[in-house]
């Protein structure tokens, strides 16, 4: 779900924000529940996950609307109980991106350096796909054919790594 808008216009009213599709299956007291579910599958906190999703969904001219996201956080996400300042949103998004890079480095380094075999990597990819599907459901979105796309991208990446190892 990507919501485009003109930065000069109001993004959405408070009532429209309450209808935002992601995270609506959680109640106001679900923060710890979400954190625990994320810790079972990722290195992310609920704060980082929510902010990254909102920054991806609310953009104008290719830039996330961090001030607006922070101000409307409790209306957009039931388990976030207070607004954030722009700096808090930026900090959470930066933490998310740092963790993505570290996780990716760990994942690909293990194969690239020969610490795990191709067969082990393929098993890991299947588990990753299951985790992605679970996370999409947590967002209130059915995963659809995402697993096929992930498998295709991973196969291409693995091929490139294997080619690089052969050099």
NUVEX-883727 format. One record per residue (C-alpha): x, y, z; residue in three letters. Coordinates in steps of 0.25 Angstrom, whole numbers, padded with zeros to 4 digits, always signed. Layout:
# NUVEX-883727
XYZala/...
This chain:
# NUVEX-883727
+0000+0000+0000unk/+0006+0013-0004unk/-0001+0026-0002unk/+0003+0037-0011unk/-0001+0051-0007unk/+0002+0066-0011unk/+0011+0071+0001unk/+0003+0085+0000unk/-0010+0078+0003unk/-0014+0071+0016unk/-0010+0057+0015unk/-0022+0051+0022unk/-0032+0055+0033unk/-0031+0048+0046unk/-0044+0040+0042unk/-0037+0035+0030unk/-0024+0032+0037unk/-0032+0023+0046unk/-0036+0015+0034unk/-0022+0013+0030unk/-0021-0002+0027unk/-0008-0007+0033unk/-0007-0010+0048unk/-0022-0009+0050unk/-0024-0023+0055unk/-0016-0020+0068unk/-0022-0013+0080unk/-0017-0002+0088unk/-0010-0011+0098unk/-0003-0019+0087unk/+0011-0013+0087unk/+0018-0023+0095unk/+0011-0034+0087unk/+0016-0028+0074unk/+0030-0027+0080unk/+0030-0041+0084unk/+0025-0046+0070unk/+0036-0038+0063unk/+0047-0043+0072unk/+0043-0057+0068unk/+0045-0054+0053unk/+0054-0041+0052unk/+0064-0032+0059unk/+0054-0021+0059unk/+0046-0014+0070unk/+0031-0011+0068unk/+0035+0004+0067unk/+0045+0002+0056unk/+0035-0007+0048unk/+0023+0002+0049unk/+0031+0015+0046unk/+0038+0008+0034unk/+0024+0004+0029unk/+0018+0017+0030unk/+0030+0024+0024unk/+0029+0015+0012unk/+0014+0018+0011unk/+0014+0033+0013unk/+0023+0040+0003unk/+0022+0053-0005unk/+0032+0056-0016unk/+0039+0043-0012unk/+0041+0047+0003unk/+0035+0041+0015unk/+0026+0051+0023unk/+0033+0049+0036unk/+0026+0061+0043unk/+0012+0057+0039unk/+0015+0042+0042unk/+0020+0046+0056unk/+0008+0055+0059unk/-0002+0044+0055unk/+0005+0032+0060unk/-0006+0028+0070unk/-0017+0030+0060unk/-0010+0021+0049unk/-0005+0010+0059unk/-0014+0006+0070unk/-0003+0001+0079unk/+0005+0014+0078unk/+0000+0023+0089unk/+0007+0036+0087unk/+0011+0045+0076unk/+0026+0045+0072unk/+0035+0057+0068unk/+0041+0057+0054unk/+0054+0053+0060unk/+0048+0041+0067unk/+0042+0036+0054unk/+0056+0039+0046unk/+0063+0032+0057unk/+0054+0019+0057unk/+0055+0019+0041unk/+0070+0020+0042unk/+0071+0009+0052unk/+0062+0000+0043unk/+0071+0002+0031unk/+0084-0001+0039unk/+0078-0014+0044unk/+0074-0017+0030unk/+0088-0015+0025unk/+0094-0023+0037unk/+0084-0035+0035unk/+0087-0035+0020unk/+0102-0035+0022unk/+0101-0047+0032unk/+0092-0054+0023unk/+0100-0053+0010unk/+0114-0054+0017unk/+0110-0068+0023unk/+0109-0073+0009unk/+0119-0065+0002unk/+0130-0069+0012unk/+0126-0084+0011unk/+0121-0084+0025unk/+0108-0091+0020unk/+0105-0099+0008unk/+0096-0096-0004unk/+0086-0106+0002unk/+0086-0100+0015unk/+0084-0086+0009unk/+0072-0091+0001unk/+0066-0097+0014unk/+0068-0083+0021unk/+0062-0076+0009unk/+0049-0084+0011unk/+0049-0081+0026unk/+0051-0066+0022unk/+0039-0067+0012unk/+0030-0072+0023unk/+0035-0061+0032unk/+0032-0051+0022unk/+0018-0056+0020unk/+0015-0056+0035unk/+0020-0041+0036unk/+0011-0037+0024unk/-0001-0044+0031unk/+0003-0036+0044unk/+0002-0023+0035unk/-0012-0028+0031unk/-0008-0031+0017unk/-0009-0045+0010unk/+0005-0048+0005unk/+0000-0053-0009unk/+0011-0057-0019unk/+0022-0050-0011unk/+0029-0064-0008unk/+0031-0066-0023unk/+0037-0052-0025unk/+0046-0054-0012unk/+0050-0068-0018unk/+0053-0062-0031unk/+0061-0050-0025unk/+0069-0059-0016unk/+0072-0069-0027unk/+0078-0058-0035unk/+0086-0052-0023unk/+0091-0066-0020unk/+0095-0068-0035unk/+0103-0055-0034unk/+0110-0059-0021unk/+0113-0073-0027unk/+0119-0066-0039unk/+0127-0057-0031unk/+0133-0068-0023unk/+0137-0075-0036unk/+0146-0063-0040unk/
